[in-house]
């Protein structure tokens, strides 16, 4: 990962020390204006390594406390709708209450896959929620049996490519079962491979989140350097 690079280690260390030194060892989070400037751009722009550094720096330093009214006031003139954000977050939280493993994972993946395409602030918030749901999806995935995972890869391909699978379904009886299975495999395999890579990426994201927040798999958390 990027933070193993000595150059970025020094940058992060110097940034943290700059925040600690004037405050007698207490870390003062980044100002709300820093969050505002980043959010209205839809996230930090720049090279991937720079984006990773900024994400890690913000994760370690955190932000100064702010009320919802203060945040709403700051964004009120920037074509965003802060009043809708709690409703969006609540809908995402309600996914935790779905007891059926397949339904819960599918709903998480649909949210992550389709996301939100509104103004930059809404897109930023949606991205944060997508990453949270990605971590939760990995936790679900980690605890499920191999047979379930094998079937789910096929199910998620059909969910994300509904129209293409419906076309194949209509071809039954028109070509041999062997030929039809080849077409199903051709449609399913790319999604399966992409999903496996996505699971690996989520595993790395969870490790980074754990390193910053000391969160275990059961969800308990002690904020780091806050």
KOLZA-46853 format. One record per atom (N, C-alpha, C, O): residue in three letters; x, y, z. Coordinates in steps of 0.001 Angstrom, whole numbers, padded with zeros to 6 digits, always signed. Example, Ala and Ser with C-alpha at 12.3 -4.5 7.8 and 13.67 -1.06 7.14 Angstrom:
// residues 2
ala+013190-005690+007800/ala+012300-004500+007800/ala+013200-003300+007800/ala+014236-003319+008465/ser+012850-002250+007080/ser+013670-001060+007140/ser+012900+000030+007870/ser+013409+001138+008039/
This chain:
// residues 226
unk+000851-001204+000000/unk+000000+000000+000000/unk+000885+001252+000000/unk+002072+001206+000325/unk+000239+002403-000389/unk+000991+003623-000580/unk+001681+004083+000686/unk+002764+004661+000604/unk+001092+003847+001877/unk+001641+004409+003097/unk+002875+003672+003580/unk+003458+004050+004596/unk+003297+002598+002856/unk+004567+001962+003169/unk+005725+002755+002573/unk+006870+002583+002991/unk+005441+003619+001603/unk+006457+004430+000947/unk+007013+005428+001959/unk+006241+006133+002610/unk+008344+005502+002105/unk+008962+006368+003102/unk+008607+007831+002876/unk+008482+008599+003830/unk+008444+008218+001600/unk+008106+009604+001291/unk+006756+009970+001898/unk+006607+011032+002503/unk+005785+009094+001735/unk+004456+009382+002259/unk+004401+009203+003767/unk+003624+009875+004446/unk+005216+008308+004292/unk+005299+008188+005754/unk+005743+009510+006369/unk+005175+009968+007360/unk+006768+010118+005767/unk+007268+011387+006288/unk+006220+012483+006165/unk+006051+013295+007074/unk+005514+012502+005032/unk+004484+013523+004828/unk+003384+013412+005877/unk+002953+014412+006453/unk+002937+012178+006116/unk+001868+011963+007096/unk+002356+012304+008502/unk+001651+012960+009269/unk+003577+011850+008837/unk+004131+012108+010174/unk+004277+013608+010413/unk+003922+014106+011481/unk+004798+014325+009424/unk+004973+015771+009564/unk+003631+016477+009701/unk+003495+017435+010462/unk+002655+015998+008964/unk+001318+016599+009032/unk+000723+016410+010423/unk+000149+017341+010989/unk+000862+015201+010974/unk+000326+014918+012310/unk+001055+015718+013368/unk+000433+016285+014267/unk+002402+015765+013260/unk+003190+016527+014235/unk+002834+018004+014201/unk+002817+018670+015237/unk+002551+018513+013012/unk+002166+019920+012891/unk+000861+020190+013622/unk+000642+021286+014139/unk-000009+019176+013661/unk-001278+019329+014362/unk-001126+019139+015874/unk-001869+019724+016662/unk-000156+018314+016263/unk+000011+017992+017682/unk+000802+019059+018423/unk+000391+019497+019497/unk+001935+019484+017863/unk+002899+020332+018556/unk+002311+021593+019190/unk+002597+021874+020354/unk+001496+022360+018457/unk+000979+023599+019066/unk-000093+023359+020122/unk-000524+024305+020780/unk-000523+022139+020295/unk-001663+021856+021175/unk-001318+020905+022310/unk-002176+020172+022800/unk-000052+020921+022726/unk+000395+020142+023886/unk+000039+018669+023767/unk-000445+018053+024717/unk+000283+018119+022596/unk+000093+016680+022414/unk-001289+016262+022005/unk-001525+015078+021766/unk-002220+017202+021917/unk-003584+016867+021537/unk-003792+017153+020048/unk-003485+018240+019559/unk-004318+016156+019347/unk-004563+016334+017922/unk-005834+017142+017709/unk-006898+016793+018221/unk-005714+018217+016954/unk-006877+019016+016580/unk-007235+018643+015148/unk-006409+018764+014243/unk-008458+018192+014949/unk-008867+017736+013629/unk-008818+018831+012580/unk-008664+020012+012892/unk-008952+018416+011339/unk-008948+019359+010225/unk-010189+020244+010304/unk-011230+019795+010784/unk-010100+021489+009843/unk-011263+022386+009897/unk-012363+021936+008947/unk-012103+021251+007958/unk-013590+022326+009256/unk-014733+021963+008422/unk-014572+022503+007007/unk-015060+021898+006053/unk-013893+023633+006865/unk-013676+024225+005541/unk-012879+023275+004643/unk-013087+023241+003430/unk-011971+022509+005241/unk-011198+021528+004476/unk-012124+020459+003895/unk-011984+020061+002739/unk-013070+020005+004713/unk-014054+019033+004244/unk-014932+019629+003156/unk-015218+018975+002153/unk-015358+020871+003356/unk-016215+021550+002394/unk-015536+021650+001023/unk-016135+021322-000002/unk-014292+022105+001020/unk-013572+022276-000244/unk-013410+020959-000984/unk-013494+020918-002212/unk-013179+019883-000240/unk-013000+018577-000855/unk-014331+018012-001351/unk-014395+017433-002435/unk-015400+018181-000554/unk-016697+017577-000894/unk-017328+018225-002117/unk-017928+017526-002933/unk-017208+019559-002271/unk-017851+020219-003405/unk-017163+019858-004723/unk-017711+020100-005798/unk-015959+019276-004636/unk-015280+018789-005834/unk-015613+017325-006113/unk-015140+016753-007096/unk-016427+016720-005246/unk-016766+015313-005408/unk-015679+014393-004902/unk-015668+013209-005239/unk-014759+014914-004094/unk-013627+014123-003593/unk-012330+014787-003990/unk-012322+015766-004737/unk-011222+014244-003483/unk-009919+014815-003799/unk-009514+014461-005219/unk-009572+013298-005619/unk-009102+015476-005982/unk-008648+015255-007351/unk-007129+015154-007397/unk-006431+015804-006619/unk-006631+014348-008300/unk-005193+014185-008436/unk-004841+012755-008780/unk-005718+011937-009057/unk-003548+012455-008762/unk-003090+011106-009047/unk-003589+010149-007960/unk-003903+010566-006845/unk-003656+008862-008306/unk-004179+007865-007368/unk-003388+007885-006065/unk-003977+007837-004985/unk-002068+007955-006152/unk-001235+007951-004944/unk-001529+009169-004077/unk-001541+009068-002851/unk-001767+010323-004705/unk-002104+011529-003953/unk-003480+011398-003297/unk-003679+011838-002164/unk-004424+010791-004015/unk-005748+010571-003453/unk-005670+009657-002234/unk-006344+009885-001230/unk-004839+008617-002335/unk-004692+007678-001214/unk-004068+008371-000006/unk-004483+008153+001132/unk-003069+009205-000268/unk-002443+009941+000828/unk-003459+010848+001518/unk-003547+010873+002745/unk-004225+011591+000721/unk-005218+012498+001295/unk-006257+011734+002103/unk-006658+012180+003178/unk-006695+010585+001596/unk-007690+009777+002313/unk-007131+009304+003649/unk-007816+009360+004670/unk-005878+008837+003637/unk-005271+008337+004874/unk-005025+009482+005856/unk-005249+009334+007058/unk-004566+010620+005343/unk-004312+011782+006202/unk-005598+012216+006902/unk-005596+012489+008103/unk-006684+012277+006155/unk-007958+012683+006745/unk-008476+011640+007729/unk-009091+011982+008739/unk-008224+010368+007430/unk-008678+009297+008330/unk-007966+009389+009674/unk-008577+009169+010720/unk-006673+009714+009647/unk-005887+009783+010881/unk-006204+011047+011665/unk-006417+010992+012876/unk-006237+012183+010981/unk-006428+013451+011675/unk-007885+013708+012043/unk-008166+014323+013072/unk-008812+013241+011211/unk-010218+013500+011473/unk-010572+014962+011246/unk-009760+015731+010731/unk-011792+015347+011633/unk-012265+016715+011469/unk-012713+017273+012812/unk-013087+016531+013720/unk-012667+018575+012914/unk-013167+019226+014118/unk-014682+019004+014215/unk-015367+018983+013193/unk-015206+018840+015427/unk-016642+018582+015591/unk-017492+019693+014974/unk-017134+020870+015034/unk-018610+019306+014385/unk-019539+020280+013806/unk-020953+019727+013909/unk-021164+018517+013823/unk-021908+020610+014091/unk-023308+020195+014161/unk-023863+020054+012745/unk-023289+020564+011783/unk-024987+019354+012638/unk-025625+019212+011338/unk-026047+020575+010795/unk-025966+020808+009589/unk-026492+021472+011663/unk-026911+022804+011225/unk-025732+023580+010646/unk-025890+024299+009660/unk-024560+023441+011247/unk-023366+024118+010730/unk-022997+023586+009351/unk-022631+024347+008455/unk-023099+022271+009193/unk-022790+021665+007891/unk-023813+022104+006848/unk-023447+022451+005726/unk-025084+022089+007212/unk-026152+022498+006287/unk-025966+023944+005856/unk-026147+024276+004684/unk-025600+024811+006809/unk-025387+026220+006498/unk-024239+026397+005509/unk-024320+027220+004597/unk-023188+025637+005689/unk-022023+025766+004819/unk-022330+025346+003383/unk-021803+025932+002437/unk-023187+024325+003219/unk-023452+023790+001889/unk-024732+024352+001245/unk-025079+023963+000129/unk-025413+025233+001916/unk-026753+025637+001469/unk-026749+026295+000094/unk-027744+026199-000625/unk-025661+026961-000296/unk-025600+027659-001582/unk-024883+026871-002673/unk-024460+027439-003679/unk-024749+025570-002472/unk-023968+024784-003430/unk-024757+023628-004022/unk-024210+022551-004260/unk-026030+023852-004257/unk-026852+022914-005024/unk-026874+021515-004437/unk-027043+020533-005160/unk-026705+021426-003132/unk-026810+020118-002481/unk-028043+020116-001590/unk-028626+021167-001321/unk-028426+018966-001147/unk-029624+018831-000335/unk-029293+018069+000950/unk-029594+016882+001070/unk-028662+018773+001921/unk-028245+018086+003152/unk-029400+017411+003876/unk-029200+016394+004541/unk-030628+017970+003757/unk-031765+017396+004486/unk-032082+015985+004018/unk-032707+015218+004750/unk-031657+015628+002795/unk-031935+014296+002275/unk-030876+013279+002690/unk-031085+012072+002562/unk-029736+013769+003191/unk-028636+012865+003504/unk-028964+011910+004654/unk-028648+010725+004554/unk-029598+012387+005762/unk-029956+011434+006822/unk-030893+010341+006329/unk-030785+009193+006762/unk-031827+010687+005414/unk-032748+009685+004878/unk-031985+008642+004062/unk-032269+007446+004137/unk-031005+009121+003277/unk-030190+008190+002485/unk-029413+007261+003397/unk-029380+006050+003178/unk-028783+007832+004430/unk-028020+007017+005375/unk-028910+006014+006092/unk-028502+004877+006328/unk-030136+006433+006442/unk-031068+005535+007131/unk-031446+004356+006238/unk-031510+003219+006706/unk-031697+004623+004950/unk-032042+003540+004026/unk-030905+002527+003930/unk-031138+001322+003837/unk-029678+003028+003955/unk-028522+002133+003890/unk-028408+001321+005177/unk-028131+000122+005132/unk-028621+001970+006325/unk-028552+001265+007604/unk-029599+000159+007689/unk-029363-000874+008316/unk-030737+000370+007071/unk-031808-000625+007121/unk-031440-001918+006398/unk-032078-002950+006609/unk-030414-001866+005546/unk-029957-003093+004891/unk-029433-004100+005918/unk-029489-005308+005684/unk-028925-003611+007050/unk-028414-004502+008093/unk-029509-005398+008663/unk-029223-006476+009185/unk-030754-004958+008566/unk-031868-005694+009175/unk-032383-006840+008307/unk-033219-007625+008754/unk-031887-006945+007060/unk-032332-008017+006176/unk-031685-009329+006623/unk-030459-009442+006625/unk-032476-010297+006994/unk-031957-011544+007562/unk-031430-012509+006503/unk-030454-013220+006744/unk-032067-012539+005336/unk-031645-013463+004285/unk-030296-013024+003710/unk-030155-011891+003249/unk-029300-013927+003738/unk-027946-013580+003301/unk-027903-013132+001848/unk-027264-012132+001521/unk-028587-013877+000969/unk-028564-013542-000460/unk-029194-012182-000711/unk-028635-011359-001436/unk-030349-011944-000118/unk-031051-010675-000310/unk-030234-009504+000233/unk-030140-008459-000411/unk-029637-009680+001430/unk-028856-008594+002042/unk-027637-008248+001189/unk-027370-007075+000929/unk-026894-009276+000752/unk-025717-009032-000085/unk-026102-008424-001425/unk-025436-007509-001910/unk-027174-008928-002024/unk-027611-008405-003318/unk-028009-006940-003213/unk-027671-006132-004078/unk-028729-006603-002147/unk-029150-005209-001965/unk-027939-004302-001745/unk-027908-003174-002238/unk-026948-004791-001009/unk-025724-003999-000815/unk-025033-003767-002158/unk-024625-002650-002474/unk-024908-004840-002945/unk-024208-004733-004224/unk-024955-003812-005186/unk-024331-003060-005935/unk-026256-003864-005170/unk-027034-002982-006043/unk-026815-001523-005655/unk-026716-000652-006520/unk-026742-001259-004349/unk-026495+000115-003919/unk-025106+000566-004340/unk-024941+001670-004859/unk-024096-000291-004116/unk-022723+000056-004476/unk-022590+000244-005987/unk-021898+001151-006449/unk-023257-000621-006749/unk-023111-000619-008210/unk-023795+000584-008849/unk-023228+001220-009737/unk-025015+000902-008402/unk-025767+001962-009051/unk-025521+003330-008414/unk-025507+004347-009108/unk-025326+003355-007080/unk-024945+004577-006399/unk-025858+005762-006694/unk-027062+005618-006903/unk-025233+006942-006700/unk-025972+008192-006913/unk-025254+009038-007957/unk-024025+009100-007978/unk-026021+009683-008815/unk-025426+010523-009855/unk-026038+011925-009816/unk-026594+012390-010810/unk-025934+012586-008681/unk-026500+013918-008537/unk-025354+014939-008466/unk-024338+014775-009141/unk-025517+015986-007653/unk-024474+016990-007544/unk-023250+016400-006839/unk-023315+015305-006281/unk-022137+017135-006869/unk-020874+016620-006349/unk-020947+016230-004879/unk-020375+015218-004473/unk-021651+017030-004079/unk-021737+016719-002649/unk-022493+015412-002442/unk-022069+014563-001659/unk-023612+015253-003143/unk-024375+014011-003027/unk-023561+012820-003512/unk-023612+011739-002926/unk-022807+013032-004594/unk-021948+011961-005111/unk-020891+011588-004084/unk-020597+010408-003894/unk-020312+012597-003415/unk-019291+012322-002398/unk-019878+011511-001248/unk-019298+010509-000830/unk-021029+011946-000740/unk-021671+011229+000367/unk-022018+009812-000058/unk-021825+008863+000701/unk-022536+009671-001286/unk-022888+008347-001786/unk-021656+007455-001866/unk-021735+006261-001578/unk-020509+008033-002259/unk-019266+007260-002338/unk-018846+006757-000958/unk-018415+005614-000805/unk-018978+007625+000038/unk-018651+007214+001412/unk-019543+006059+001842/unk-019066+005068+002394/unk-020853+006192+001583/unk-021792+005139+001961/unk-021514+003850+001187/unk-021648+002752+001728/unk-021126+003993-000083/unk-020785+002808-000880/unk-019588+002074-000279/unk-019573+000844-000233/unk-018590+002820+000181/unk-017426+002189+000797/unk-017800+001493+002106/unk-017295+000412+002411/unk-018691+002125+002875/unk-019159+001501+004119/unk-019889+000198+003800/unk-019658-000827+004442/unk-020778+000250+002796/unk-021519-000956+002422/unk-020583-002013+001844/unk-020815-003209+002020/unk-019519-001577+001150/unk-018534-002519+000644/unk-017836-003266+001772/unk-017622-004474+001677/unk-017481-002557+002833/unk-016856-003188+003997/unk-017835-004165+004656/unk-017456-005275+005028/unk-019083-003746+004797/unk-020094-004627+005400/unk-020323-005864+004533/unk-020501-006970+005043/unk-020316-005658+003204/unk-020500-006791+002298/unk-019351-007785+002449/unk-019566-008997+002402/unk-018136-007278+002630/unk-017003-008189+002818/unk-017147-008956+004130/unk-016842-010147+004180/unk-017601-008301+005180/unk-017801-008990+006464/unk-018832-010097+006319/unk-018656-011189+006860/unk-019916-009818+005586/unk-020914-010859+005313/unk-020270-012000+004526/unk-020441-013175+004851/unk-019536-011629+003498/unk-018908-012602+002593/unk-017922-013496+003342/unk-017868-014703+003106/unk-017156-012908+004232/unk-016113-013616+004979/unk-016690-014779+005789/unk-016032-015805+005969/unk-017911-014613+006271/unk-018491-015600+007189/unk-019362-016653+006492/unk-019871-017564+007145/unk-019535-016530+005173/unk-020455-017424+004472/unk-019740-018641+003886/unk-018552-018565+003573/unk-020464-019786+003732/unk-019845-021021+003219/unk-019479-020915+001737/unk-020027-020085+001012/unk-018553-021761+001298/unk-018040-021736-000065/unk-019142-021968-001101/unk-019168-021314-002144/unk-020057-022911-000805/unk-021138-023213-001752/unk-022017-021988-001994/unk-022448-021738-003119/unk-022277-021230-000934/unk-023066-020009-001063/unk-022350-019014-001958/unk-022964-018403-002832/unk-021042-018850-001740/unk-020266-017874-002509/unk-020273-018222-003996/unk-020391-017341-004848/unk-020146-019507-004299/unk-020141-019946-005697/unk-021457-019584-006384/unk-021458-019086-007509/unk-022570-019836-005709/unk-023870-019540-006283/unk-024114-018033-006356/unk-024711-017539-007312/unk-023650-017313-005344/unk-023898-015873-005301/unk-023207-015153-006454/unk-023754-014195-007000/unk-022012-015603-006830/unk-021313-014997-007964/unk-022180-015068-009221/unk-022223-014126-010012/unk-022866-016196-009393/unk-023758-016351-010546/unk-024982-015450-010392/unk-025430-014822-011351/unk-025513-015396-009173/unk-026709-014591-008924/unk-026445-013105-009160/unk-027275-012411-009748/unk-025288-012617-008701/unk-024994-011198-008843/unk-024763-010840-010307/unk-025093-009732-010732/unk-024198-011769-011085/unk-024034-011529-012522/unk-025392-011377-013190/unk-025585-010501-014033/unk-026331-012236-012805/unk-027674-012155-013384/unk-028385-010870-012937/unk-029138-010273-013707/unk-028145-010458-011710/unk-028767-009230-011195/unk-028267-008004-011942/unk-029047-007118-012290/unk-026955-007956-012188/unk-026355-006787-012821/unk-026493-006795-014344/unk-026366-005754-014989/unk-026754-007975-014916/unk-026887-008095-016371/unk-028213-008767-016727/unk-028260-009702-017526/unk-029261-008278-016127/unk-030580-008912-016272/unk-030992-009075-017733/unk-031417-010158-018135/unk-030874-008029-018519/unk-031342-008076-019908/unk-030572-009127-020718/unk-031170-009887-021479/unk-029248-009168-020551/unk-028428-010129-021305/unk-028795-011565-020937/unk-028841-012431-021811/unk-029053-011827-019674/unk-029429-013174-019254/unk-030823-013538-019769/unk-031077-014689-020124/unk-031716-012559-019806/unk-033049-012828-020339/unk-032979-013214-021816/unk-033746-014058-022277/unk-032059-012596-022552/unk-031854-012950-023953/unk-031403-014405-024082/unk-031874-015135-024954/unk-030485-014818-023202/unk-030018-016209-023228/unk-031134-017172-022834/unk-031277-018243-023425/unk-031926-016783-021829/unk-033031-017645-021395/unk-033987-017948-022558/unk-034525-019050-022664/unk-034182-016957-023417/unk-035090-017140-024554/unk-034498-018040-025641/unk-035206-018466-026553/unk-033216-018322-025542/unk-032549-019174-026538/unk-032640-020656-026190/unk-032223-021502-026981/unk-033181-020977-025017/unk-033320-022386-024630/unk-034207-023118-025631/unk-035289-022653-025990/unk-033720-024275-026070/unk-034439-025069-027051/unk-034068-024733-028478/unk-034362-025501-029395/unk-033419-023582-028680/unk-033009-023175-030020/unk-031576-023576-030332/unk-031196-023686-031498/unk-030774-023797-029283/unk-029404-024298-029457/unk-029189-025413-028441/unk-029996-025588-027529/unk-028104-026165-028596/unk-027867-027295-027701/unk-027564-026803-026289/unk-027066-025690-026122/unk-027858-027622-025259/unk-027549-027230-023886/unk-026074-026891-023684/unk-025737-025986-022920/unk-025196-027624-024375/unk-023761-027367-024229/unk-023401-025977-024757/unk-022640-025243-024126/unk-023953-025626-025916/unk-023683-024310-026492/unk-024262-023198-025610/unk-023653-022142-025437/unk-025451-023460-025059/unk-026084-022473-024197/unk-025270-022258-022922/unk-025124-021129-022453/unk-024743-023344-022368/unk-023936-023237-021151/unk-022665-022430-021402/unk-022218-021677-020537/unk-022085-022595-022597/unk-020892-021819-022946/unk-021209-020324-022956/unk-020411-019504-022501/unk-022386-019986-023481/unk-022785-018585-023523/unk-023046-018035-022118/unk-022696-016895-021810/unk-023670-018869-021266/unk-023877-018465-019872/unk-022534-018222-019179/unk-022360-017232-018468/unk-021588-019141-019398/unk-020266-019004-018778/unk-019551-017748-019269/unk-018898-017042-018501/unk-019693-017487-020581/unk-019060-016302-021166/unk-019622-015031-020554/unk-018909-014038-020408/unk-020895-015060-020198/unk-021541-013898-019594/unk-021230-013786-018103/unk-021129-012685-017561/unk-021080-014937-017447/unk-020897-014957-015992/unk-019441-014774-015572/unk-019170-014077-014594/unk-018504-015383-016290/unk-017099-015409-015859/unk-016473-014030-015648/unk-015788-013832-014645/unk-016681-013062-016558/unk-016094-011742-016310/unk-016576-011110-015005/unk-015790-010519-014265/unk-017882-011242-014731/unk-018427-010698-013486/unk-017851-011426-012284/unk-017539-010802-011270/unk-017706-012751-012389/unk-017134-013535-011283/unk-015715-013075-010975/unk-015356-012896-009812/unk-014905-012884-012022/unk-013515-012464-011829/unk-013447-011045-011255/unk-012652-010757-010360/unk-014295-010176-011789/unk-014330-008804-011278/unk-014782-008765-009825/unk-014280-007974-009026/unk-015741-009636-009492/unk-016240-009651-008117/unk-015171-010162-007160/unk-015047-009659-006043/unk-014397-011156-007590/unk-013315-011662-006746/unk-012280-010571-006479/unk-011770-010449-005365/unk-011971-009775-007514/unk-011038-008660-007326/unk-011630-007616-006391/unk-010933-007051-005548/unk-012927-007369-006551/unk-013604-006405-005695/unk-013557-006850-004232/unk-013343-006030-003339/unk-013754-008136-003989/unk-013686-008669-002619/unk-012289-008462-002046/unk-012148-008096-000879/unk-011248-008694-002861/unk-009877-008475-002403/unk-009637-007004-002061/unk-008988-006692-001063/unk-010161-006107-002888/unk-010010-004679-002628/unk-010725-004284-001336/unk-010227-003464-000564/unk-011895-004875-001112/unk-012635-004564+000111/unk-011901-005089+001339/unk-011946-004474+002405/unk-011236-006205+001192/unk-010447-006749+002288/unk-009344-005763+002671/unk-009100-005528+003854/unk-008674-005184+001658/unk-007636-004180+001914/unk-008229-002940+002561/unk-007628-002358+003464/unk-009422-002530+002098/unk-010086-001363+002670/unk-010437-001600+004130/unk-010291-000701+004958/unk-010899-002801+004452/unk-011224-003131+005834/unk-009975-003110+006711/unk-010016-002628+007843/unk-008860-003635+006184/unk-007606-003620+006944/unk-007160-002189+007229/unk-006711-001878+008332/unk-007288-001324+006226/unk-006930+000080+006415/unk-007844+000728+007438/unk-007391+001489+008292/unk-009138+000425+007351/unk-010101+000971+008301/unk-009793+000480+009713/unk-009858+001251+010671/unk-009460-000792+009838/unk-009099-001349+011145/unk-007861-000668+011703/unk-007794-000353+012892/unk-006874-000440+010826/unk-005619+000161+011271/unk-005839+001575+011788/unk-005180+002006+012734/unk-006762+002291+011169/unk-007016+003668+011559/unk-007963+003749+012750/unk-007761+004562+013652/unk-008979+002923+012757/unk-010042+003034+013767/unk-010032+001936+014808/unk-010851+001961+015727/unk-009115+000953+014693/unk-009048-000160+015636/unk-010378-000894+015723/unk-010821-001270+016808/unk-011011-001093+014569/unk-012299-001787+014571/unk-012085-003279+014380/unk-011310-003684+013514/unk-012760-004103+015173/unk-012687-005530+014958/unk-013864-005998+014113/unk-014727-005195+013759/unk-013910-007287+013787/unk-014946-007799+012886/unk-016350-007700+013476/unk-017337-007813+012748/unk-016445-007491+014775/unk-017768-007392+015390/unk-018293-005965+015374/unk-019433-005712+015765/unk-017458-005032+014920/unk-017952-003675+014747/unk-017642-002714+015880/unk-018020-001547+015787/unk-016971-003140+016952/unk-016629-002202+018014/unk-015488-001327+017527/unk-014627-001774+016769/unk-015490-000059+017975/unk-014498+000855+017454/unk-014031+001827+018512/unk-014832+002353+019286/unk-012719+002066+018544/unk-012135+003108+019359/unk-011484+004119+018426/unk-010481+003788+017793/unk-012003+005325+018312/unk-011451+006294+017369/unk-009964+006516+017596/unk-009518+006653+018735/unk-009207+006551+016525/unk-007760+006717+016615/unk-007386+008189+016502/unk-007871+008906+015627/unk-006525+008617+017392/unk-005975+009983+017344/unk-007054+011039+017236/unk-006928+011993+016469/unk-008112+010866+018004/unk-009190+011867+017957/unk-009263+012552+019323/unk-010097+013435+019527/
